[in-house]
Amino acid sequence: MPAAMNYRHLYHAGNFADIAKHLGLLYCLDALKRKDSPFFAMDTHAGRGFYDMQAAEVQKSGEAERGIQRLIEKGLGIAVLAEYFGAIRGRRGKRLARYPGSPALIADSLRPQDRALFVELMPAEARAAEREIESSGRVRTEIGDGYAALKAFLPPDERRGLVLIDPPYESLDELKTMLRAFAEAYRRWPSGCYLMWYPIRSATQREMVHTRFEALRIPKMLFADLAIHPDDAGIGLAGSGLMIVNPPYGADEYLRKAYAAVHDVIAAPGSGYVEVARLTPERMAQ
Ligand SMILES: C[S@@+](CC[C@H](N)C(=O)[O-])C[C@H]1O[C@@H](n2cnc3c(N)ncnc32)[C@H](O)[C@@H]1O
């Protein structure tokens, strides 16, 4: 059983890292709809459905204020972000009252033939997800460990779809745990699209994360990194990273443009960067 945890996503909901992660998630969900055949979407660390932007935790951290609220205020007309704004329902000139978590975004993307599974360790969050998300039987929420669920539920009958792995990184071992669970999931289901989020705290740590992914020797890995503070500035979270395995066609170009737009609006002046590039080739050499 995972160790007891203090993490509460409400402090961070709607921050730049949520924006970056959800841009990648929505692009991949949209890409799955290019074909009519059903897909399966799994969210291993789901959180709840929606985050109240009036909540004391949100006000206290100020992360959404510097993140999604600023993006809406300054960037609502940016074309490359139009679909994202549509998905979070940010309206022109209005502040966002609630920010959707990944389960709400996924549920909203499903067609009648598609299916989703949300896994969340904290019962209160899982119940909130269940309550807040309208479902017509295509969505299931499980209270439990997301890594164990990868073993239990993959590969899906649909044989196509995506998995979002978005752990809180409270424990120093989280990256190791995630990589091990992902490698095992990939062995079971090598054609799935996997999106894995990681924090960027410094240039050295980012390099280490990339190296550890590369060491898995799995082809078709795309990383999308967006930093809004200088690396090594001593700030907790300088940037947000997303590793996408089996990315859909066009993801590289889309994320490069979308992240650049977010960076322009949100980054501290003269700080940070956007880097979207292939980590591993289409085929691994033997
Ligand atoms: C970063 S938040 C998820 C945010 C969400 N994916 C989104 O994008 O809106 C991480 C969540 O993982 C949950 N969690 C922590 N350890 C877990 C585990 N082993 N299995 C499943 N959920 C876990 C936390 O309670 C928290 O809600």
The ligand as an ORCA input file, in Angstrom:
! r2SCAN-3c Opt
* xyz 0 1
  C      -1.487     15.668     -9.553
  S      -2.943     15.070     -8.813
  C      -3.932     14.561    -10.162
  C      -4.466     15.641    -11.015
  C      -5.322     15.151    -12.156
  N      -4.707     14.058    -12.894
  C      -5.637     16.268    -13.133
  O      -4.904     16.429    -14.118
  O      -6.615     16.993    -12.918
  C      -2.431     13.526     -8.166
  C      -3.546     12.714     -7.526
  O      -3.056     11.396     -7.278
  C      -3.631     10.908     -6.079
  N      -2.770      9.780     -5.682
  C      -1.635      9.780     -4.964
  N      -1.080      8.558     -4.938
  C      -1.889      7.741     -5.684
  C      -1.836      6.375     -6.059
  N      -0.843      5.579     -5.668
  N      -2.829      5.894     -6.845
  C      -3.848      6.690     -7.263
  N      -3.941      7.994     -6.935
  C      -2.973      8.517     -6.153
  C      -3.680     12.123     -5.195
  O      -4.634     11.972     -4.175
  C      -4.034     13.229     -6.191
  O      -5.425     13.405     -6.261
*
